[in-house]
Amino acid sequence: MKRLNDIKYTYKSLSVPGGGFVTGYLFHPVKKDIMYARTDIGGLYRFDFETEKWVSIGDFITEFMHHLSRPLSIALDRDNPDMLFAMCGDNSKHYPKGKASLLISFNKGEEYTEKPVPFHCNGNCASRSAGERLAFKNGRLYFGSVEDGLWVSENMGDSWNRLSFPDDNITFVSVHPEKDIIIIGTAGETTANENNRGHGLYVSYDRGESFEKMYMPEPLNDIRCEHNGFVPYNITLHEESFYITFIHSFRTSPWGRWNDFACDNGGGFDGRLFRYDIIDGKVSFSEDITPVIDGFSDENEKRKLPFGLGGIDVYKNYIIVCSVGGHGDGIFISKDSGKSYEIIKSTDLDRYDIKVPYQKPEYNGGRVPLHWMSCFKLDPFNPDFGLFTTGTGPFALRNITTEPVVTDLSFGMEETVHMNIYGIPKGKNKVIDLVGDLGGFNFRDLDNPCENSFADENNHRYITCLNADYAQENPDIFVSTARGNWTGQTKGGVIYTDDGGDSFINIGYPYGMSEKLDEAIERIKHPNTNSGWTAISADGKTILWTLAYNWQNIPAFGAVRYDTETKEFTKIKIYDLENNDISESEEAFKIFSDRVLPDSFYAFGDNGQFYVSRDKGESFYRIETPENFPLCKMSGIDGLKLGEIRFLPESEGICYIAVLDNGLWRVEFGGYKASSKRISEEGDFVKTVGFGANDNEIPMLFISGTLFGEYGFWRSPDGGESWAKINTGKQMFGSVSSMDGDFRQYGRVYIATGCHGGIYGVSEE
């Protein structure tokens, strides 16, 4: 291979916007117009107050810096507004292979110094939305781990010492800016008595040398609660008072365990809001100012709320607190120091002004899609402006002291899990982008959000589309494997459109073919459950579908065929190398269509298996894997998708396969045989591959990976003989799950990223 000169590219967002879980905000306390957001999988953002848009400050993160895109907590220096600290990681005791690091920036996130830390940290763990666990004061850094207790560093993170503290699982660390007071919240896991949480709230008056217990709510002692006891969730300081929210968890989950109190587990059973006053240098309980909901009752008379309480901030006699988990979402506003509250619910549509299309009530069953509310912060210089976090991006609360109204505040923030992306050669759409949780987006204008994501005739959205395929002869005909939404208004399966995505139908379900297949169908129809993998013939008349089973498996017994004219399903017959029928087996079976021949389809397994169909998908025969091709997993979907397989438009039976450490391969099918050729050098890492317009007859190749010993985005004008790098060190955008080119504009490329959503790049040459 030959390396060509690097080519300058400009990258812009395929704007969703928002869409992911924002876990916390932090305003600078003494310098106006400085505010940051942390996200669970998309790194850090800084807010531009002039444009009211977010600026990503994590675009330097590469495919191999996965841990840095997961900030669990951020901290600021009160005396130096340019400083930013972030504790990031993707490891835990259950996942020790990950990494954890402290990031320090001296210029508001433009550049960073990374320092590894000696404890676990995971910014995408259960309870990631609790209060800030990282704090900085007078050259001292404090960090409360979720698993390893309380730590302090006296030298800007070069070394750390563990403090003597009674609990390992910490929810927040609050350091008073002027006094030697530190308040620590915990999940009460380490000191638990069976399923009864231990004490969860402590105070130190000597910079962490010793701790005393603080008064907190008594447990509900409810047999419905698997982890009994309140957990301190968030804290704010106003004048000489601390305000602390609490949550009582309801159920447990294998993922959450003792962190099942968090909003993302839905276990918020009840909440409390307590005020603590500083009197003679000591912190004392003052008052229970928990809001009351009219009409709420429960068999446990001690229970006050149907959800926990999380985000909290205070201005003079104004208190704003958010619900967490449980049933319903709301913002409580008190204008009399907690004596009374008004509540804004997601169904109070006259209190909302929403600009982002997919977040509008008409696309969400008549409500605003607020969920996973967890953090609320007031602008210290503008009491009429505050922000709260959700699992659908950032939202703002405005006009707080007059007539409060909620607005979306997601523009510029593209923090979502992207599954696959497809450049469309002709028709209405330029690109189709598939996004976790939100569904699919078909872009016709690259610089503005789509009006809505994939939805049914009633505008109810489908969510988390795993893949799509279009009819090469008419790309306005396409299919996608979608999950049904959380409310059950849509059901998962294969959705079909013949008008470019203006409308969709669910093609139905292949009942009655086998007990296992019927079982898979019932699972797919549950809300937010993977539906599998699909392909459509070049003429748009045949749809193939391998139904998902046990979430991320696509077995042969789930492979079916659908005729778009007769609207009937049939079971696909699959044969192994010895001509044995393996149609009812659990062999993995991932299907792709030929881009020219409507009768031809191909499939791949999880150990280098190749299959071919020449009868419109009625039957598949396994063929010999090319002798030099690596025996690797090619069947993964969702989080198990390893690399990328893409068939070359306008060509019969030619595909390129990116298989990570095994590099990039070109495979040609002819009859019932296949040949392969390694394109990249041995030892190169290639994760994604796509094609686009070129100034000769050979399509432009695009990949993400490591060539010539350097990771980046690359393009080749000659089928892989030579390559030019098309990004810089500040254009990495985290992990990349999919890439494709554009056959309408020379050099344009589309990328599904892990830190900056969907983006497109345009050459400056």
Legacy VTK file of the C-alpha trace (Angstrom):
# vtk DataFile Version 3.0
C-alpha trace
ASCII
DATASET POLYDATA
POINTS 765 float
0.000 0.000 0.000
1.019 3.573 -0.648
0.302 6.507 1.646
-0.981 9.655 -0.026
-0.881 13.159 1.414
-3.458 13.872 4.104
-6.600 15.624 2.917
-8.261 18.354 4.974
-11.886 17.652 5.842
-14.593 19.673 7.541
-16.958 17.643 9.702
-20.484 18.663 10.660
-23.259 16.999 12.613
-26.173 15.134 11.143
-28.202 16.833 13.804
-30.612 14.745 15.858
-30.006 16.628 18.336
-29.602 15.540 21.982
-31.074 12.105 22.425
-28.681 10.615 24.945
-28.406 10.555 28.714
-26.976 13.764 30.138
-25.889 12.841 33.671
-24.905 16.187 35.179
-24.189 19.903 34.783
-21.781 22.231 36.521
-21.783 26.037 36.426
-18.693 27.928 37.493
-19.687 29.504 40.819
-17.962 32.897 40.448
-17.319 33.397 36.710
-20.277 34.158 34.491
-21.165 32.110 31.391
-19.111 28.985 32.097
-21.043 25.739 32.263
-20.334 22.101 31.369
-22.341 18.930 30.861
-21.241 15.341 31.320
-22.855 12.492 29.413
-22.823 8.772 29.997
-21.233 7.669 26.695
-20.565 10.858 24.748
-17.900 12.707 26.672
-18.025 16.331 27.813
-19.724 19.430 26.427
-19.300 23.144 27.112
-22.249 25.512 26.702
-21.992 28.554 24.451
-24.244 31.113 26.119
-24.260 33.470 23.141
-25.605 30.924 20.631
-27.272 28.666 23.230
-25.607 25.670 21.638
-23.341 22.985 23.040
-19.719 22.567 21.990
-18.197 19.101 22.141
-14.894 19.089 24.029
-14.191 15.397 23.570
-13.623 15.075 19.841
-9.976 14.105 20.390
-11.078 10.735 21.846
-10.189 7.847 19.530
-11.485 4.325 19.065
-8.925 3.174 21.619
-9.797 5.775 24.292
-13.210 4.352 25.090
-12.844 5.137 28.799
-12.433 8.879 28.246
-15.849 9.174 26.646
-17.481 8.116 29.937
-17.095 10.963 32.460
-18.603 9.961 35.806
-17.967 13.340 37.441
-16.584 16.812 36.753
-15.131 19.520 39.008
-14.050 23.143 38.620
-11.486 25.396 40.291
-13.257 28.272 42.017
-10.158 30.463 41.651
-9.248 29.563 38.065
-12.201 29.603 35.629
-10.130 28.020 32.854
-9.581 24.768 34.751
-11.706 21.666 34.276
-11.362 18.248 35.917
-13.145 15.076 34.821
-12.994 11.566 36.262
-13.612 9.126 33.440
-13.640 5.391 33.044
-15.181 2.213 31.705
-13.976 -0.313 34.280
-15.417 -1.927 37.381
-14.857 -4.974 39.539
-17.124 -6.814 37.129
-15.273 -5.422 34.089
-11.605 -5.076 35.038
-10.386 -4.843 31.430
-11.394 -1.202 31.131
-9.461 1.867 32.186
-9.993 4.831 34.500
-8.310 8.232 34.265
-8.433 11.794 35.503
-8.568 14.436 32.772
-7.255 17.930 33.556
-7.689 20.896 31.240
-6.183 24.346 31.748
-8.144 25.907 28.864
-11.808 24.948 29.326
-11.524 21.591 27.632
-9.626 22.565 24.507
-6.705 20.333 25.560
-6.233 17.770 28.313
-3.670 15.953 30.379
-4.630 12.365 31.186
-3.566 10.720 34.457
-4.422 7.072 35.269
-5.991 6.481 38.692
-5.686 3.504 41.111
-9.421 2.883 41.557
-12.380 1.823 39.448
-14.501 4.377 37.630
-17.325 3.841 35.152
-19.236 6.764 33.688
-21.855 4.434 32.218
-22.697 2.549 35.412
-25.965 2.444 37.299
-26.195 5.546 39.541
-24.048 7.583 37.138
-26.607 10.375 37.422
-26.188 10.972 41.162
-24.365 14.060 42.433
-20.795 15.043 41.656
-18.318 12.605 43.154
-15.275 14.714 42.197
-14.421 17.942 44.044
-11.474 20.371 44.011
-10.470 22.912 46.647
-7.163 24.616 47.420
-5.054 22.170 45.441
-6.830 19.099 46.841
-8.854 16.685 44.716
-11.442 14.439 46.360
-13.117 11.537 44.580
-15.830 9.197 45.822
-15.742 5.931 43.919
-18.792 3.767 43.305
-16.800 0.689 44.374
-13.569 1.701 46.094
-14.410 4.335 48.687
-13.135 7.883 49.202
-9.802 9.127 47.821
-7.749 12.318 47.971
-4.894 13.704 45.866
-2.609 16.505 47.000
-0.670 16.747 43.701
-3.241 17.209 40.942
-3.858 13.503 40.485
-0.253 12.316 40.226
-0.885 10.088 43.255
-3.909 9.213 45.399
-4.480 8.120 48.987
-7.561 6.314 50.218
-9.219 7.966 53.210
-10.663 6.020 56.108
-14.368 6.054 55.299
-17.065 3.505 56.228
-18.591 2.881 52.784
-17.182 1.981 49.379
-20.182 3.042 47.251
-20.367 6.847 47.211
-23.085 8.956 45.572
-21.681 12.475 46.015
-18.858 14.488 47.567
-19.680 18.073 48.562
-16.867 20.339 49.786
-17.788 23.682 51.339
-15.936 26.466 49.448
-14.893 28.339 52.602
-15.257 26.056 55.631
-13.599 22.701 56.399
-16.867 20.864 55.861
-17.189 17.844 53.547
-20.498 15.991 53.178
-20.480 12.513 51.660
-23.500 10.554 50.418
-23.365 6.771 50.027
-25.543 3.891 48.865
-25.208 2.178 52.239
-23.881 -0.960 50.584
-20.739 -1.708 52.595
-22.453 -1.270 55.968
-25.671 -3.016 54.901
-27.436 -5.568 57.079
-28.685 -8.162 54.600
-30.958 -6.131 52.280
-31.244 -3.178 54.632
-28.970 -0.364 53.548
-26.454 0.944 56.052
-26.230 4.588 57.035
-25.716 6.804 53.988
-24.843 10.367 55.005
-21.660 11.630 56.683
-19.903 14.898 57.455
-16.241 15.731 58.078
-14.937 18.884 59.783
-11.223 18.112 59.360
-10.788 17.728 55.568
-11.613 14.028 55.584
-9.553 12.811 58.520
-12.683 11.711 60.403
-16.426 11.495 59.733
-19.655 11.743 61.689
-23.083 10.407 60.804
-25.737 12.925 59.773
-29.451 12.563 60.359
-31.340 11.101 57.401
-34.817 9.656 56.692
-35.820 6.438 58.382
-36.245 3.420 56.059
-39.764 2.659 54.891
-39.507 -1.006 55.968
-41.643 -2.039 53.031
-41.609 -5.679 51.928
-41.893 -4.480 48.315
-38.425 -2.896 48.551
-35.584 -5.300 47.871
-32.933 -2.857 49.138
-34.622 -1.135 52.043
-33.482 2.345 53.016
-33.031 5.858 51.632
-30.017 6.899 49.558
-28.732 10.517 49.441
-28.933 11.411 45.737
-27.925 15.028 45.277
-26.891 18.073 47.288
-26.672 21.830 46.916
-25.384 24.595 49.199
-27.217 27.895 49.516
-25.932 30.496 51.978
-25.602 28.626 55.301
-27.808 25.645 54.379
-27.325 22.343 52.589
-30.291 20.880 50.707
-30.131 17.116 50.170
-32.462 14.893 48.156
-33.063 11.225 48.922
-34.496 8.247 47.088
-35.839 4.942 48.374
-35.324 2.146 45.860
-38.104 -0.260 45.020
-36.677 -3.143 43.043
-33.269 -4.481 42.114
-31.707 -5.497 38.821
-28.687 -7.630 37.886
-27.095 -4.505 36.438
-27.928 -2.056 39.200
-27.508 -4.274 42.278
-27.068 -1.879 45.221
-27.247 1.021 42.774
-30.801 0.136 41.856
-31.946 3.469 43.318
-30.778 5.242 40.161
-33.192 6.730 37.651
-32.041 4.406 34.874
-33.258 1.390 36.870
-36.712 2.862 37.320
-36.631 1.972 40.989
-37.441 5.313 42.590
-40.053 4.287 45.160
-40.210 7.412 47.301
-38.220 10.590 47.853
-37.375 13.161 50.474
-35.911 16.670 50.573
-34.178 17.741 53.794
-32.574 21.048 54.733
-29.516 21.127 56.987
-28.221 24.360 58.537
-24.664 25.274 59.524
-24.825 26.435 63.144
-21.641 27.243 65.076
-19.596 25.448 62.433
-21.627 22.233 62.629
-24.187 20.850 60.168
-27.540 20.071 61.783
-30.835 18.768 60.420
-33.327 21.626 60.167
-36.462 20.707 58.244
-38.196 18.131 56.057
-39.410 20.145 53.056
-40.460 17.222 50.845
-43.114 18.178 48.270
-46.577 16.629 48.545
-48.643 15.367 45.622
-52.402 15.788 45.960
-54.282 12.532 45.669
-51.307 10.217 46.064
-51.837 7.368 48.497
-50.174 4.042 49.132
-50.657 1.013 51.329
-47.549 2.145 53.244
-48.682 5.262 55.093
-45.054 6.360 55.537
-44.649 6.729 51.783
-44.996 10.303 50.479
-44.164 10.211 46.746
-44.471 7.737 43.854
-40.901 8.546 42.816
-37.601 9.610 44.307
-36.164 13.118 44.375
-32.897 13.973 42.652
-31.823 17.248 41.065
-31.940 20.199 43.457
-30.945 23.869 43.467
-31.940 26.941 45.447
-32.095 30.714 44.881
-33.249 32.913 47.773
-36.687 31.486 48.646
-36.927 29.515 45.380
-36.383 25.753 45.509
-36.427 23.605 42.373
-36.279 19.821 42.693
-36.756 17.036 40.108
-38.307 13.613 40.407
-36.177 10.503 39.854
-37.408 7.150 38.593
-40.646 5.611 39.761
-43.935 6.641 38.161
-44.174 9.959 36.378
-41.678 12.756 35.855
-41.978 16.248 37.184
-40.262 19.435 38.279
-41.316 20.865 41.645
-40.983 24.625 42.137
-41.358 26.328 45.511
-41.395 30.111 45.854
-41.698 30.087 49.645
-38.684 28.074 50.838
-40.444 24.720 50.638
-43.764 25.475 52.309
-45.674 24.841 49.069
-44.849 23.638 45.551
-46.233 23.688 42.055
-45.375 20.815 39.722
-44.692 20.808 35.992
-45.426 17.396 34.464
-44.470 16.079 31.046
-48.155 16.239 30.078
-48.597 19.926 30.995
-48.113 20.910 27.379
-48.886 24.593 27.920
-45.680 24.779 29.977
-43.427 23.543 27.164
-41.851 25.159 24.102
-40.121 22.396 22.104
-38.130 23.030 18.910
-36.343 19.686 18.363
-38.685 17.722 16.052
-38.615 14.215 17.552
-39.087 15.640 21.077
-42.415 17.280 20.215
-45.488 15.932 22.012
-47.263 15.003 18.781
-44.566 12.419 18.133
-44.564 11.061 21.676
-48.114 10.179 22.537
-49.105 13.699 23.602
-46.294 14.217 26.089
-42.730 15.499 26.127
-40.304 12.523 26.322
-38.805 13.412 29.674
-37.321 10.496 31.577
-34.300 9.811 33.774
-34.457 13.302 35.252
-31.664 13.437 37.787
-29.782 16.739 37.976
-30.970 20.348 38.158
-28.676 23.382 38.213
-29.517 27.079 38.363
-27.358 29.642 36.639
-25.760 31.471 39.602
-25.907 34.715 37.608
-29.434 34.318 36.235
-32.103 32.884 38.550
-34.566 32.680 35.661
-32.463 30.067 33.856
-31.792 26.509 34.951
-31.101 23.148 33.345
-32.197 19.623 34.106
-30.913 16.358 32.748
-32.926 13.676 30.984
-32.315 10.517 28.997
-33.349 12.504 25.909
-30.819 15.284 26.119
-30.684 18.595 28.017
-33.720 20.738 28.808
-33.980 24.229 30.279
-36.344 25.754 32.808
-36.862 29.446 32.033
-38.759 32.366 33.564
-38.493 30.677 36.937
-39.406 33.746 38.971
-42.420 34.643 36.778
-44.164 32.028 34.603
-41.887 28.969 34.373
-41.653 27.281 30.984
-39.616 24.281 29.807
-37.666 24.401 26.554
-35.408 21.934 24.836
-31.729 22.865 24.893
-30.207 20.095 22.787
-28.770 21.874 19.759
-25.078 21.127 19.395
-25.230 18.093 21.665
-25.140 14.890 19.602
-24.671 12.278 22.293
-26.288 9.072 21.075
-25.464 5.443 20.320
-25.342 5.059 16.550
-25.836 1.585 15.093
-25.412 1.881 11.327
-25.316 4.566 8.651
-26.095 4.373 4.919
-25.339 6.829 2.113
-28.284 6.653 -0.312
-27.295 6.920 -4.018
-30.578 8.409 -5.290
-34.124 9.206 -4.246
-35.511 11.435 -1.516
-32.923 10.711 1.155
-29.219 11.444 1.236
-28.405 9.355 4.270
-30.137 7.019 6.726
-28.793 7.100 10.277
-29.866 4.487 12.843
-29.700 5.577 16.465
-30.049 3.681 19.728
-33.161 4.579 21.768
-34.385 7.134 19.209
-34.811 4.957 16.102
-34.004 5.888 12.525
-33.511 9.235 10.822
-33.666 9.743 7.046
-31.858 12.975 6.215
-32.735 14.979 3.115
-31.196 18.211 4.385
-27.865 17.413 6.008
-27.731 20.607 8.039
-31.113 20.478 9.764
-32.852 17.911 11.971
-35.365 15.523 10.420
-38.973 16.305 11.172
-39.421 12.964 12.948
-37.678 9.636 13.304
-39.162 6.406 11.943
-42.794 6.297 13.088
-46.123 4.615 12.392
-49.204 6.175 10.826
-50.085 7.792 14.164
-46.634 9.390 14.510
-45.677 6.999 17.309
-41.953 6.415 17.034
-40.084 3.162 16.601
-36.846 3.046 18.568
-33.340 1.521 18.291
-33.262 0.369 14.679
-30.404 -2.136 14.385
-29.962 -2.138 10.614
-31.560 -1.044 7.362
-31.383 -2.045 3.713
-32.694 -0.334 0.607
-33.754 -1.554 -2.826
-30.913 -0.576 -5.149
-33.296 -0.009 -8.074
-35.442 2.361 -5.981
-33.820 3.409 -2.678
-37.049 5.076 -1.538
-38.041 1.504 -0.760
-36.239 0.398 2.363
-36.632 -1.734 5.475
-35.303 -1.536 9.009
-35.273 -3.702 12.115
-36.823 -1.600 14.864
-37.705 -1.999 18.507
-41.154 -1.032 19.714
-41.241 2.048 21.922
-41.341 1.975 25.727
-45.075 2.648 25.973
-46.039 -0.211 23.659
-47.607 2.124 21.095
-45.361 0.542 18.461
-44.221 -3.091 18.286
-40.778 -4.275 17.254
-40.118 -6.070 13.980
-39.327 -5.165 10.385
-40.744 -1.844 9.218
-41.148 -1.091 5.494
-41.506 2.083 3.474
-41.955 2.678 -0.251
-42.020 6.471 -0.049
-38.588 7.210 1.377
-39.688 7.061 4.992
-42.657 9.409 4.830
-44.678 6.488 6.148
-43.918 3.011 7.478
-45.776 -0.229 7.987
-44.804 -3.132 10.207
-44.731 -6.174 7.897
-46.104 -8.448 10.641
-44.888 -11.691 12.195
-44.263 -15.243 10.895
-46.322 -17.132 13.466
-46.827 -20.893 13.340
-43.540 -22.027 11.836
-41.972 -23.356 15.042
-42.293 -22.997 18.815
-38.927 -21.275 19.053
-39.823 -18.810 16.329
-43.129 -18.027 18.034
-41.215 -17.471 21.265
-38.828 -15.076 19.503
-41.798 -13.149 18.064
-43.387 -12.709 21.476
-40.128 -11.363 22.867
-39.686 -8.940 19.973
-43.157 -7.522 20.576
-42.181 -6.482 24.098
-41.167 -2.802 24.407
-37.544 -1.911 23.668
-36.473 -5.403 22.544
-34.131 -6.176 19.637
-35.865 -7.446 16.510
-32.922 -8.827 14.488
-31.398 -8.204 11.073
-33.003 -7.673 7.659
-32.227 -7.339 3.930
-34.295 -6.411 0.875
-33.728 -7.469 -2.729
-32.434 -5.079 -5.352
-35.920 -4.849 -6.883
-37.645 -4.387 -3.519
-39.889 -7.451 -3.866
-38.291 -9.779 -1.327
-37.507 -9.113 2.337
-35.405 -11.497 4.407
-35.340 -11.315 8.189
-33.434 -13.181 10.869
-35.327 -12.621 14.089
-33.339 -11.880 17.223
-33.419 -14.450 20.018
-32.107 -13.813 23.526
-31.419 -10.167 22.659
-28.293 -10.305 20.451
-28.436 -13.725 18.769
-29.736 -14.118 15.206
-30.061 -17.911 14.769
-30.916 -19.875 11.645
-34.250 -20.978 13.116
-35.254 -17.302 13.069
-34.582 -16.783 9.327
-37.728 -16.044 7.293
-38.684 -14.699 3.883
-41.425 -12.160 3.113
-42.941 -11.508 -0.325
-43.962 -7.836 -0.627
-46.552 -8.656 -3.291
-48.325 -11.607 -1.641
-47.517 -10.332 1.875
-46.788 -13.875 2.993
-43.983 -15.302 5.141
-42.141 -18.540 4.414
-39.360 -20.279 6.337
-35.903 -20.054 4.771
-34.181 -23.388 4.161
-30.500 -23.435 5.144
-28.020 -26.204 4.316
-24.493 -26.874 5.542
-21.484 -28.032 3.533
-22.715 -31.657 3.653
-26.166 -30.571 2.435
-27.733 -31.179 5.833
-30.757 -29.045 6.666
-29.760 -26.703 9.526
-32.789 -24.416 9.225
-33.850 -25.090 12.814
-30.365 -24.811 14.273
-28.904 -22.039 16.421
-26.159 -21.291 13.893
-25.794 -17.534 13.496
-27.230 -16.217 10.234
-26.727 -12.584 9.159
-28.229 -11.778 5.739
-27.265 -9.269 3.014
-28.689 -8.571 -0.436
-26.893 -8.428 -3.752
-26.924 -4.842 -4.997
-27.717 -5.836 -8.602
-29.178 -9.366 -8.753
-32.656 -9.456 -7.136
-32.533 -13.256 -6.852
-29.272 -13.292 -4.889
-28.611 -12.980 -1.168
-25.674 -13.825 1.079
-25.283 -14.644 4.747
-22.473 -14.907 7.275
-21.958 -16.799 10.520
-20.045 -16.387 13.723
-16.977 -18.403 12.751
-16.223 -17.482 9.155
-19.244 -19.220 7.578
-20.390 -18.047 4.126
-23.841 -18.800 2.656
-25.354 -18.078 -0.764
-28.932 -17.975 -2.093
-29.772 -17.800 -5.795
-33.546 -18.312 -5.491
-34.734 -15.060 -3.915
-33.865 -16.243 -0.432
-35.972 -19.400 -0.416
-32.874 -21.475 0.329
-29.266 -20.852 1.359
-26.292 -23.159 0.940
-23.120 -22.878 2.887
-20.059 -22.599 0.670
-16.393 -23.098 1.374
-14.867 -20.131 3.149
-12.044 -18.719 1.002
-8.836 -20.401 2.068
-7.038 -17.277 3.260
-10.031 -15.562 4.892
-9.871 -15.306 8.727
-12.368 -17.458 10.640
-13.921 -14.577 12.548
-17.317 -13.570 13.929
-19.334 -11.722 11.299
-22.833 -12.185 12.699
-22.897 -9.741 15.609
-25.637 -7.162 16.029
-26.145 -4.295 18.448
-23.243 -4.164 20.916
-21.808 -7.431 19.543
-21.375 -6.038 16.049
-17.689 -6.488 15.264
-16.551 -4.702 12.135
-18.679 -4.051 9.081
-19.872 -5.869 5.952
-20.974 -3.807 2.970
-21.854 -4.869 -0.574
-20.654 -2.715 -3.447
-23.438 -0.861 -5.306
-23.777 -1.454 -9.043
-21.689 -4.632 -8.733
-22.718 -8.270 -8.649
-21.627 -10.238 -5.591
-18.785 -7.995 -4.394
-18.476 -6.989 -0.755
-15.860 -5.495 1.516
-15.519 -6.789 5.049
-13.807 -4.892 7.872
-12.855 -7.390 10.587
-10.962 -5.334 13.194
-7.491 -6.801 13.859
-7.840 -8.959 10.751
-8.020 -5.859 8.570
-10.003 -5.160 5.404
-10.959 -7.794 2.824
-12.594 -7.825 -0.596
-14.825 -10.845 -1.257
-16.252 -11.822 -4.635
-19.096 -14.331 -4.984
-19.608 -16.253 -8.221
-22.182 -19.019 -8.425
-21.720 -21.002 -5.213
-18.110 -20.038 -4.672
-16.281 -17.090 -3.163
-12.776 -15.694 -3.337
-11.152 -13.166 -1.035
-8.287 -10.719 -1.121
-6.703 -8.887 1.798
-6.774 -5.144 1.077
-5.000 -3.762 4.128
-1.601 -4.879 5.338
-1.322 -7.729 7.809
-1.632 -6.338 11.335
-3.768 -3.337 10.314
-6.927 -2.666 12.300
-10.034 -1.805 10.258
-13.477 -1.415 11.864
-15.762 0.163 9.255
-15.985 0.399 5.473
-18.102 2.270 2.935
-18.149 3.485 -0.675
-18.677 6.791 -2.438
-18.330 8.751 -5.645
-14.956 8.927 -7.379
-13.545 10.634 -10.448
-12.911 7.273 -12.093
-14.868 4.025 -12.463
-13.620 2.624 -9.164
-15.773 3.682 -6.186
-14.011 5.608 -3.443
-13.270 3.441 -0.423
-13.690 4.856 3.097
-12.591 3.173 6.315
-11.880 3.891 9.954
-8.882 2.091 11.346
-5.133 1.938 11.717
-3.074 2.109 8.525
0.655 2.857 8.350
0.680 2.613 12.141
-1.720 5.571 12.552
-5.372 5.476 13.559
-7.858 7.663 11.735
-10.336 7.951 8.886
-8.999 7.029 5.452
-10.084 7.043 1.832
-8.725 5.231 -1.184
-9.336 6.237 -4.816
-8.024 2.985 -6.296
-9.613 0.083 -4.469
-7.182 0.088 -1.571
-3.833 0.406 -3.347
-3.232 3.852 -1.826
-4.769 5.754 1.078
-5.089 9.342 2.328
-5.957 10.243 5.905
-8.975 12.545 6.098
-9.075 13.655 9.742
-6.860 15.263 12.357
-6.180 14.562 16.015
-9.092 16.814 16.948
-11.480 14.998 14.587
-11.611 11.509 16.146
-15.136 11.537 17.657
-14.674 8.455 19.835
-15.574 4.925 18.809
-16.948 4.521 15.281
-19.614 1.915 14.557
-20.327 2.502 10.857
-19.112 4.524 7.866
-20.342 5.050 4.320
-19.621 7.350 1.409
-21.860 9.395 -0.843
-22.370 8.566 -4.531
-23.882 11.999 -5.216
-20.972 14.175 -4.098
-17.314 13.395 -4.552
-15.470 12.851 -1.300
-18.411 13.197 1.075
-18.439 10.648 3.891
-20.925 9.726 6.614
-19.808 8.411 10.003
-21.749 6.965 12.943
-19.636 7.937 15.946
-19.659 7.264 19.667
-18.840 10.751 20.954
-20.427 13.118 18.472
-23.475 11.352 17.053
-23.811 11.067 13.292
-21.529 13.321 11.271
-20.676 14.001 7.666
-17.350 15.083 6.274
-16.603 17.165 3.187
-13.229 17.479 1.550
-11.606 20.915 1.471
-9.483 20.006 -1.568
LINES 1 766
765 0 1 2 3 4 5 6 7 8 9 10 11 12 13 14 15 16 17 18 19 20 21 22 23 24 25 26 27 28 29 30 31 32 33 34 35 36 37 38 39 40 41 42 43 44 45 46 47 48 49 50 51 52 53 54 55 56 57 58 59 60 61 62 63 64 65 66 67 68 69 70 71 72 73 74 75 76 77 78 79 80 81 82 83 84 85 86 87 88 89 90 91 92 93 94 95 96 97 98 99 100 101 102 103 104 105 106 107 108 109 110 111 112 113 114 115 116 117 118 119 120 121 122 123 124 125 126 127 128 129 130 131 132 133 134 135 136 137 138 139 140 141 142 143 144 145 146 147 148 149 150 151 152 153 154 155 156 157 158 159 160 161 162 163 164 165 166 167 168 169 170 171 172 173 174 175 176 177 178 179 180 181 182 183 184 185 186 187 188 189 190 191 192 193 194 195 196 197 198 199 200 201 202 203 204 205 206 207 208 209 210 211 212 213 214 215 216 217 218 219 220 221 222 223 224 225 226 227 228 229 230 231 232 233 234 235 236 237 238 239 240 241 242 243 244 245 246 247 248 249 250 251 252 253 254 255 256 257 258 259 260 261 262 263 264 265 266 267 268 269 270 271 272 273 274 275 276 277 278 279 280 281 282 283 284 285 286 287 288 289 290 291 292 293 294 295 296 297 298 299 300 301 302 303 304 305 306 307 308 309 310 311 312 313 314 315 316 317 318 319 320 321 322 323 324 325 326 327 328 329 330 331 332 333 334 335 336 337 338 339 340 341 342 343 344 345 346 347 348 349 350 351 352 353 354 355 356 357 358 359 360 361 362 363 364 365 366 367 368 369 370 371 372 373 374 375 376 377 378 379 380 381 382 383 384 385 386 387 388 389 390 391 392 393 394 395 396 397 398 399 400 401 402 403 404 405 406 407 408 409 410 411 412 413 414 415 416 417 418 419 420 421 422 423 424 425 426 427 428 429 430 431 432 433 434 435 436 437 438 439 440 441 442 443 444 445 446 447 448 449 450 451 452 453 454 455 456 457 458 459 460 461 462 463 464 465 466 467 468 469 470 471 472 473 474 475 476 477 478 479 480 481 482 483 484 485 486 487 488 489 490 491 492 493 494 495 496 497 498 499 500 501 502 503 504 505 506 507 508 509 510 511 512 513 514 515 516 517 518 519 520 521 522 523 524 525 526 527 528 529 530 531 532 533 534 535 536 537 538 539 540 541 542 543 544 545 546 547 548 549 550 551 552 553 554 555 556 557 558 559 560 561 562 563 564 565 566 567 568 569 570 571 572 573 574 575 576 577 578 579 580 581 582 583 584 585 586 587 588 589 590 591 592 593 594 595 596 597 598 599 600 601 602 603 604 605 606 607 608 609 610 611 612 613 614 615 616 617 618 619 620 621 622 623 624 625 626 627 628 629 630 631 632 633 634 635 636 637 638 639 640 641 642 643 644 645 646 647 648 649 650 651 652 653 654 655 656 657 658 659 660 661 662 663 664 665 666 667 668 669 670 671 672 673 674 675 676 677 678 679 680 681 682 683 684 685 686 687 688 689 690 691 692 693 694 695 696 697 698 699 700 701 702 703 704 705 706 707 708 709 710 711 712 713 714 715 716 717 718 719 720 721 722 723 724 725 726 727 728 729 730 731 732 733 734 735 736 737 738 739 740 741 742 743 744 745 746 747 748 749 750 751 752 753 754 755 756 757 758 759 760 761 762 763 764
